[in-house]
Amino acid sequence: MNKFMRNIARQVIIVAFSLFCLGSYGQQNKSLEPFEPFTDNAEIEVVLKNATPGIARLYGVYGNQNVVKDSAIADSAGKVVFKNPKRYLSGLYYAVYSDNSVINFLMDRSQKFYLHADKMDIVNSVETNSAENKIYYSNQVYEADVAKRQSQISLELSMNAQGSKEYLEAKEKQKNLIEEKQKVVKGYKEKYPTSFFAAFKTMGQNPMLTEPKTPNGDLDTAAQVIRYRNEFWNNYDFNDDRILRTPVYFNKLNSYLTTLFVQRADSIMEGVKFILAKVDKGSKELFNFTVNYLLFTYKESSVMGGEKIFCYTVDNYFTLKKAYWTDSVNVIRAKQMSDDMRPSLLGAIGQDLNCKNDKGEYVDLYSIKKPIRIVYLWNPDCEHCQKETPKLKALYDKWKSKGLEVYALNVEHEADKWHKYIKEHDLDWINVSDDKYESLYYKKYHIFNTPGLFVLDANNKIVAKQIMPDNLEPTFEKMLENK
């Protein structure tokens, strides 16, 4: 089992037991009666005993953001009323008082209800005439009890050796508790099939963590990860945009892409394509959110080659036809950025450069016949360059005898500073500059900030990029193995 799969397997276990479990929503049976009557406007009375009077704000959720939706004055009894003649969008909301006391609740069809509670113990003291929130808070009481039992089981697991009688008994308790929770959630769906709460709660559930075995009886972590990943979105209704206005969708999307795939673009792309295909046929609002999440996350990503995901999303989904929420200027701008990134994407053939060295002589990148070459875009005044360049020099000294060469291109044009820095730091690699932009390096090797670093193999393929010197050696070792 390789290191990547072991790391992912550990993260799968974390996701399975600690991801914020909220709700899945299957296609509603239209013949079923609505869970609550529909109101044309909203009037939410909240009384939070012992809360400080003053301005109270109503926050709604959108993805991973809490957004102010309304405000009103809370009196000395902790009473505040939020009114909206046009209703609020369905979702999870928080009433936040001036002393930062918070009470949260669901809003869907019926938006005329009250919530009364004591801020010292909201979950156990709440009273409401909202059917959605009665089961919402009843579930919170149950979840608090589950958390206590899970904590005790975790303690038992940590205190006993794996394979011992006590450890196996604790594992069995853990399994039974997970199955119990699944039955409870399934019961909500069966008992309240048209409720927002049932959709919200079921939507956030994670698959059962199975333990497939290898032929010799060991845990098959690769099969475990793949099975868990393949079941991760089971029962999720991509047509239900209400769940976007709870933490559920963002939490699932973020966990799916950041913990269930090796964090390299080619691996993550499998999940990206799956999600985009789903939302493209689902809710328009969910499609909008997902596309923008991917563009924002992978435009300047710490993930190796993350720009590939940006380019794929722009080329296929952020288009004039599909990006209904924006205008042609933004679509064209994103397309241009994608085109700028494309020549230096991970896996692309790095283009040739022909620049003058510190002696005024032209040096061609392709003329360097070494198995490992780094194109390093930097400048002497850049703070990050000043931090990373000495590290790269130390790495160069260690690896130049093994076939490493650095083509260090100064992107600023104060020759005196450049020459001084080269001399002071004994940069004996290939130092070049291009003050007339003859090489068009800015079109061939795209960066947002300096330093920019691209690793090319003997065939000029970009095998790594934007990895700083401290993390480059494993890449070099793999390149030499594959030589």
N, C-alpha and C positions, 0 to 999 in steps of 0.2 A: 504494500500500500504506500503510495508516494506521499510526500509531505503535504502537498496541496490538499489531497483528499482527506488526510487525517485532520487538517485544520478545519476544513469545511464540515466534516462529521461532528467535530466538537461544537461548531457554531449551530449546526442543526439541532443538537440537544438543547442548547441555550434558547433557540427560537421556539422549540417545541414546548418548553416549560415556562418561559418567561415573557414571550411576546404578548403585548397587551391584547387580551382576548375580548373582543366585543362581539360582533355579529356575523352569516351567509344567507343569501336570499334566493330561493328558487322562484321560478315563474309562478305568480299568484294565479290561483284558480278564480277566474272572473265570476263564477257562479256563487262564490262565497260572499257572505255579508261583510261590509266594512267593519273593522274592529271598533272604530269610533265614528260618531257623526261628524260631518264636515262643517266647519264654521267659516263664514265669509270674511271675518276679521279676527284680530287677536286681542285678548285681554288676559294677561297673566298676572295673577296676584301672588306675590311671594312675601311671606312673613318669616323672618329669621330672627328668632328671639336672641337677645343679647348682642345683636349686631349694632355697630355704630351708625347713627343717623347721618344723612348727607347724600351726596350723589352716588347712585348705584348704576352700574353699567351692565348691559346685556351683551355678552360675547357669543358669537357663533363660531363654528369650526369650519375651516376650509382646508382640506389636506392636512398639513402640519402647522397651520396658522390659526390663531385665535383673533377674530375680527370683531370690532365693536359694531353692534347692530342697532343699539338704542341706549337711552339713558333716562333715568327718572329719579325723583327724590324719595329717599327712604325716610320714614318718620321715626320718632323715638321708640316705637314699638317694633321697629325692624320691618315695617310694611312698605312695600314698593309695588307699583302696578305698571307694567309695560303694556302699552297699547299700540296697535298698528291697524289702521283701517284697511290695509291691503294684505294682511297676513305676513308671517315670516316664512322663509323657506324651511322645509322639513330638515331636521338635523338635531345635533346635540348642542345644547346651549348652557351658558354659565351666567348666573347673576352674581356680580362681584360688588361687594359693598366697599365703603370708603376705608374700612379697617382691613380690607383684603379678605374678609370672610367670603366664602364661595359656596353656592349651592348649584348643582347641575341638574339638568332635566332634558327629556326628549320633547320635541314638538313635531307633530305630523298633521293629521286631519283636523282634530279638535284642538283649537287654540284659545279656548276659553276655559280656564281651570285655575285652581289655587294649589299652592304648596306651602305648608306651614311646618316649621322645624325649629329646633334649638341648635344654635351654631356649635354648641359643645358636643353634640352627638347627633349629627344630621341623619345619618343612615337609619338609626334605631328610633328616631323621634318623628320622622317625617309623616305628615298627613296630607292626603291629596284626593281630589275627586277625578283625577286624570287616570283613566284605565291604563294608558301606556306607562305612566310613571309609577303606578302601583306595582306593576310587575318588574319595572326597572329597579326600584328600590328593594323589592323583595329579593331580587337576584343579588343585589349588592350585599345584603345580609348573608346570603348563602355563600357568596364569593369570599367574604371575610372569614367565614368558618373554614372554607376550603384552604385558604392561605395559611391558616394556623396549622391545619393537618399536614399540608405540604411542607411547611417549615419543620415540623417534627420528624417527618419522613426523611427530609434532607439531612437533618442532624444524625439520624440513625445510620444513614448511608455513609456519612463522613466518619463516623466513629467505629465502623466495623470494616474488617478486611474484605475485599472483593472475593466472592465465592464462599464466604462463611455463612453459617446457618442464619445468623442475625441479618447479614447483608441481603441474602436472598429473600428473607421474610419482608424486609423493608422494600425491596424491589417489587414484590408482589403487592404490598400496600399501595405503592406508587401507581402501579398498573391499574389496580382496582379503583383508585381515586380518579384517574384519568377517564376510565370507562364510566364511572358514576357521573362525572361532569358532562361527558358526551350524551349520556341518557337524559340528563336534566335539560340540556340545550335542545335535544331532539323533542323533548316533551313540550317545550315552549312552542316549537313549530307546529306540533300536532294540536295543542290546546288553543293556541292563538295564531292560526295560520295567516291571517291578514294583518297582524299587528306590525308596526314599525319596529318595536322592540325585538320581536322574533327574528326579523330580517337582520337587524343591527347585531344581535347577539350571535346568530348562526354564522353571519358573514365573516366574523373575525376568528372563527375557530381554526385551529391548525390540525393537520392530519395526525393520526395516531403514529407515534414513533415506533416502527417495527425494528426487529433485530435479526435480519437475515444472516445466515452463517456461510462460511466458506466450507469446502469439502473437509477440511481438517477440524471444523468446529469453532473456529474463531469468528468474531463479529466481522461481517463483510461491510466495512464502512462505505465503500464505493457504492454498493448496491443500496445501502441504507439512504445515502444522500440522494441518489437518483430516484428512488421510490418516493421519498418524502417530497422532493421537488416536483415530481410528476403529479402528486396528489394535492399540492399546495393550494390550487385554485378550485378544487372540487366544490361544487354547489354554489360557487360565486356567480351572482347575476350581474353581468356587466351592463345591463340595461337600467339598473336601479341607481340613479345618481344621488339619491338621498344619503347613501353611505359615504359619499365623498365629503359630506358635511358632518362627518364624525371622524375620529382619528383612524378608523379601521383601514380604509383603502390606502392611505399613505403609508401606514405602518406595514401593511402586507407587501406593498410594492417595494418599499425600501428594503425590507428584510429579504425579500425574494432575490433582488438583484445584488445586494451587498453581502449576503451570507450563504447563499446556496449555489454560487458559482465561483470558480477560481477568478480572482480579480485581475483578469486580463480581458481586453476588449473582445477577442474572438470567442471566449467562453461566455461572457455576459451577453453577447449578441444573441445567443440562443434564447435567453429569457426575454430580451427586448423584442425580438420578432414575435414570440408567442403573445406577449402582452399587447403589442400594437395591433396584431391581427384580431384580438378579442375586442379591444375598445373601438377599433375601426367599425365594427359591426354592432356596437352597443350604444350606450348613452353618448350624446354629443358632448355633454359637459365633461364626462369622464375622459373622452377622447382628447378634448382641449387640455385638460389638466395633465394627462399622461404625456402628451407630446411636449408641453412646456416643461414638465419635470425633466424629461430626458435631455432636452436642449440645454437647460440650465445646468444640470448635473454633469454632463459630459462635454460641454464646450471647453472648459478649462479643468480637466479632471486629473485627480491624482492617480487614477487607474491607468495602467500602461496601455497606450493606444486608444484611450477613451474617445478621441476625436472621431474614430471610425463610427461610433454609435451616434454622435452628433450628425455626421455626414449622412448616415443611413436614414436617420429620422427626417432630416431636411429633404433629402432627395425623394423620399417615398410618402411622407405624411405632412410636412410643413410646406404644402404646395398651394398654388392659387385656387385649386379646386377644393382642397380639403380643409385648409386653415381658415374656416369661415369667420373666426373671431378677430382677425387682424386684417391689415390692408396690404396692397401689392408692394408697397415700399418695404415693409418689414420682410415679406417673403423673398423679395429680390435681394435684400441685404443679407439675409440668412443664406441664400443660395450662393452669393458671392463669397461669403465666409467659408462655406463648405468647399467651394472650388479652390479657395486659397489653401485650405488644409490638405486637400487631396494628394498633391505631389509628395508629401512627406508623411503620409499615414504609415502606421506600423505595418510592415510587410511589403510596402512599396519599394521600388528601385530608387535609391537615392540618386539624385541627379548630380552631374559633374559640376565642379567649380574650378575656376581658373583665376586666382587672385595673386597680388604681389606680396612677397614676403617682406620681412623687415630689412632686407638688403635691396629691395626694389625689383626683385626678380619674380617672374610669374611661376607659380607652382600649381600644377594641375592635380586635383583630388584623385582622379582616376589613375594617375601615374604612380600612386603610392601602392606598391604591391605587398601589402601586409594582410594577414588573415583577420585582424581586428583593427578597425579604424573608427575614430571618434571625430565627428564634426561638432566643434564646440563654438557656439556663438556667444560672445561676451564683450564686456568693455571694462577698462580699468577703474572707472568711477562707480560701477554698479556694486551696491553693498552686498548683494547675494553672490556676485561674482568674486568679490574679495574674500568671501567665506569659502566658496567651493573650489576656486582655482588652486589654492595650495593643496587641497585634498586630492584634486585631480593630478597635480604634479607628483605627489607621493605615490599615487597609484600608477602613474606613467613610469616612474623610476623602477617600480617593482615588476611591471609587466612588459616593458619595451623589449626585453630580451626574449620574451615569449611570443612576440609578434604584434604588439600594440603600437599604433601611431596615432597622434592627435593632430588634427588639422584645425588649429585655433584661429577663428576669424573674428577680428576686432570689428565691431559694428559701429563704433564711434570713430571720429576722425582727427583727434588731437594727437598727432604723431609723437610729440615729445613725451606725453604721459604714457603712451603705449610703449615706446622704447625704454623708458625709465622702469616701468613695471616689469617688462621682460628681463631686464638686466638684474633688478633687485631680487627677483624671485627665481632667477636662473631657469627660465622657461625654454628648455632646449628642444622642444618639439617643433612642429612646423607652424610658425606664426605668420599670419597673413592678414591683409586689410584690403578694403575695396571702397575707397572714398568716392569713387565715381560710379559705383553700382554696376560695373561692367558685367559682373558674373550673374546678376539678378538673383543673388542668394536669398533675398527676402521673398521671392516667389517660389523658390525651390525647397526651402527649409522653413516652414511656418512656425513662428513662436509668438506668444503674447508678451512675454517678459524674458529678460536675460537673467541667468545664463540659459541657453538652449543647448541640449545635448542629444546627439543622434549617434547610435552605434551601427556601423555598416560592416557586413561580412565581406569575404573575398569576392563575392558576386555583386557587391554594391546594394544588397538588400538591407533595408532598415529592420534590424532584428530587435532593437530596443530604442527607447527614446524617453527623454525627460526623467531618467533615473540619475540621481546624483551620485557622485563618486563612492560614497560609503556603501552603496548597494550594487555596485557594478560587477564585482568579482564572480558571483554565481553565473552571470550572463557570459562572461569571458570563458569560464570553465566549460560551460555547455557548448560554446562556439568551437572550442578546440576539440572537444569530444566528437563533434559532428563534422569536423574538418575532413 
